[in-house]
């Protein structure tokens, strides 16, 4: 669904749904609470300005590909690749945020 050319708000909704699903599937209440805390702040004014600056079509395509890799690795119960793909995704997000700040 996220592969088609979509607007940032739709992408964000899909992104949030995916992240929540992964956090719930982990069965770790601390991880889920951490996710909920981060998610609650994603819709604030500061995050909104960052999102408007950083969530380009190119970034959405990159994140969609990374999400696909993560989901595939989880589906295959491949913990090593799940970890590696998640780490790569987090580094991409971090780099994207700090290159603009």
C-alpha positions as YAML, in Angstrom:
chain: A
units: angstrom
residues:
- id: 1
  name: UNK
  ca: [0.00, 0.00, 0.00]
- id: 2
  name: UNK
  ca: [2.80, 2.43, 0.84]
- id: 3
  name: UNK
  ca: [4.50, 1.84, -2.54]
- id: 4
  name: UNK
  ca: [2.17, 4.01, -4.56]
- id: 5
  name: UNK
  ca: [2.85, 7.71, -4.65]
- id: 6
  name: UNK
  ca: [1.10, 8.89, -1.50]
- id: 7
  name: UNK
  ca: [1.09, 12.01, 0.59]
- id: 8
  name: UNK
  ca: [3.11, 12.33, 3.78]
- id: 9
  name: UNK
  ca: [0.07, 12.08, 6.06]
- id: 10
  name: UNK
  ca: [-1.03, 8.76, 4.53]
- id: 11
  name: UNK
  ca: [2.53, 7.47, 4.70]
- id: 12
  name: UNK
  ca: [2.75, 8.48, 8.36]
- id: 13
  name: UNK
  ca: [-0.45, 6.60, 9.18]
- id: 14
  name: UNK
  ca: [0.83, 3.45, 7.47]
- id: 15
  name: UNK
  ca: [4.23, 3.90, 9.13]
- id: 16
  name: UNK
  ca: [2.67, 4.27, 12.59]
- id: 17
  name: UNK
  ca: [0.49, 1.21, 12.04]
- id: 18
  name: UNK
  ca: [3.51, -0.89, 11.02]
- id: 19
  name: UNK
  ca: [5.64, 0.25, 13.96]
- id: 20
  name: UNK
  ca: [2.80, -0.41, 16.42]
- id: 21
  name: UNK
  ca: [2.21, -3.87, 14.97]
- id: 22
  name: UNK
  ca: [5.89, -4.76, 15.36]
- id: 23
  name: UNK
  ca: [5.96, -3.41, 18.93]
- id: 24
  name: UNK
  ca: [2.83, -5.40, 19.84]
- id: 25
  name: UNK
  ca: [4.13, -8.57, 18.17]
- id: 26
  name: UNK
  ca: [7.31, -8.38, 20.24]
- id: 27
  name: UNK
  ca: [5.21, -9.11, 23.31]
- id: 28
  name: UNK
  ca: [7.31, -6.68, 25.35]
- id: 29
  name: UNK
  ca: [5.20, -4.24, 27.38]
- id: 30
  name: UNK
  ca: [8.14, -1.87, 27.91]
- id: 31
  name: UNK
  ca: [8.81, -1.69, 24.16]
- id: 32
  name: UNK
  ca: [5.12, -1.05, 23.49]
- id: 33
  name: UNK
  ca: [5.03, 1.72, 26.14]
- id: 34
  name: UNK
  ca: [8.13, 3.30, 24.59]
- id: 35
  name: UNK
  ca: [6.52, 3.14, 21.15]
- id: 36
  name: UNK
  ca: [3.33, 4.76, 22.49]
- id: 37
  name: UNK
  ca: [5.35, 7.57, 24.07]
- id: 38
  name: UNK
  ca: [7.25, 8.26, 20.85]
- id: 39
  name: UNK
  ca: [4.08, 8.00, 18.77]
- id: 40
  name: UNK
  ca: [2.26, 10.51, 20.98]
- id: 41
  name: UNK
  ca: [4.99, 13.06, 20.26]
- id: 42
  name: UNK
  ca: [5.06, 12.47, 16.51]
- id: 43
  name: UNK
  ca: [2.01, 14.69, 16.07]
- id: 44
  name: UNK
  ca: [3.30, 17.66, 18.04]
- id: 45
  name: UNK
  ca: [4.37, 20.97, 16.54]
- id: 46
  name: UNK
  ca: [8.12, 20.31, 16.55]
- id: 47
  name: UNK
  ca: [7.84, 16.86, 14.99]
- id: 48
  name: UNK
  ca: [5.35, 18.25, 12.47]
- id: 49
  name: UNK
  ca: [7.86, 20.84, 11.26]
- id: 50
  name: UNK
  ca: [10.58, 18.19, 11.03]
- id: 51
  name: UNK
  ca: [8.24, 15.88, 9.15]
- id: 52
  name: UNK
  ca: [7.41, 18.61, 6.66]
- id: 53
  name: UNK
  ca: [11.12, 19.20, 6.03]
- id: 54
  name: UNK
  ca: [12.33, 15.63, 6.03]
- id: 55
  name: UNK
  ca: [9.61, 13.33, 4.75]
- id: 56
  name: UNK
  ca: [10.20, 13.68, 1.04]
- id: 57
  name: UNK
  ca: [9.00, 11.25, -1.61]
- id: 58
  name: UNK
  ca: [12.55, 9.89, -1.83]
- id: 59
  name: UNK
  ca: [12.66, 9.26, 1.92]
- id: 60
  name: UNK
  ca: [9.22, 7.63, 1.89]
- id: 61
  name: UNK
  ca: [10.39, 5.25, -0.84]
- id: 62
  name: UNK
  ca: [13.56, 4.42, 1.10]
- id: 63
  name: UNK
  ca: [11.64, 3.82, 4.33]
- id: 64
  name: UNK
  ca: [9.08, 1.67, 2.51]
- id: 65
  name: UNK
  ca: [11.87, -0.52, 1.12]
- id: 66
  name: UNK
  ca: [13.46, -0.76, 4.56]
- id: 67
  name: UNK
  ca: [10.12, -1.63, 6.13]
- id: 68
  name: UNK
  ca: [9.63, -4.39, 3.55]
- id: 69
  name: UNK
  ca: [13.04, -5.85, 4.39]
- id: 70
  name: UNK
  ca: [12.22, -5.78, 8.11]
- id: 71
  name: UNK
  ca: [8.80, -7.38, 7.66]
- id: 72
  name: UNK
  ca: [10.21, -10.09, 5.38]
- id: 73
  name: UNK
  ca: [12.97, -10.92, 7.87]
- id: 74
  name: UNK
  ca: [10.49, -11.07, 10.74]
- id: 75
  name: UNK
  ca: [8.14, -13.25, 8.66]
- id: 76
  name: UNK
  ca: [11.03, -15.60, 7.97]
- id: 77
  name: UNK
  ca: [11.93, -15.58, 11.69]
- id: 78
  name: UNK
  ca: [15.38, -14.39, 10.72]
- id: 79
  name: UNK
  ca: [16.50, -12.62, 13.89]
- id: 80
  name: UNK
  ca: [19.91, -11.63, 12.54]
- id: 81
  name: UNK
  ca: [18.52, -9.88, 9.47]
- id: 82
  name: UNK
  ca: [15.59, -8.46, 11.43]
- id: 83
  name: UNK
  ca: [18.09, -6.81, 13.74]
- id: 84
  name: UNK
  ca: [20.36, -5.64, 10.91]
- id: 85
  name: UNK
  ca: [17.50, -4.21, 8.85]
- id: 86
  name: UNK
  ca: [15.99, -2.45, 11.87]
- id: 87
  name: UNK
  ca: [19.35, -0.96, 12.77]
- id: 88
  name: UNK
  ca: [19.88, 0.21, 9.18]
- id: 89
  name: UNK
  ca: [16.42, 1.80, 9.19]
- id: 90
  name: UNK
  ca: [17.05, 3.62, 12.48]
- id: 91
  name: UNK
  ca: [20.39, 4.90, 11.19]
- id: 92
  name: UNK
  ca: [18.72, 6.17, 8.01]
- id: 93
  name: UNK
  ca: [16.11, 8.05, 10.03]
- id: 94
  name: UNK
  ca: [18.77, 9.47, 12.34]
- id: 95
  name: UNK
  ca: [20.94, 10.60, 9.42]
- id: 96
  name: UNK
  ca: [17.94, 12.19, 7.73]
- id: 97
  name: UNK
  ca: [17.01, 14.12, 10.87]
- id: 98
  name: UNK
  ca: [20.49, 15.34, 11.74]
- id: 99
  name: UNK
  ca: [21.50, 16.34, 8.22]
- id: 100
  name: UNK
  ca: [18.73, 18.97, 8.33]
- id: 101
  name: UNK
  ca: [19.20, 20.19, 11.92]
...
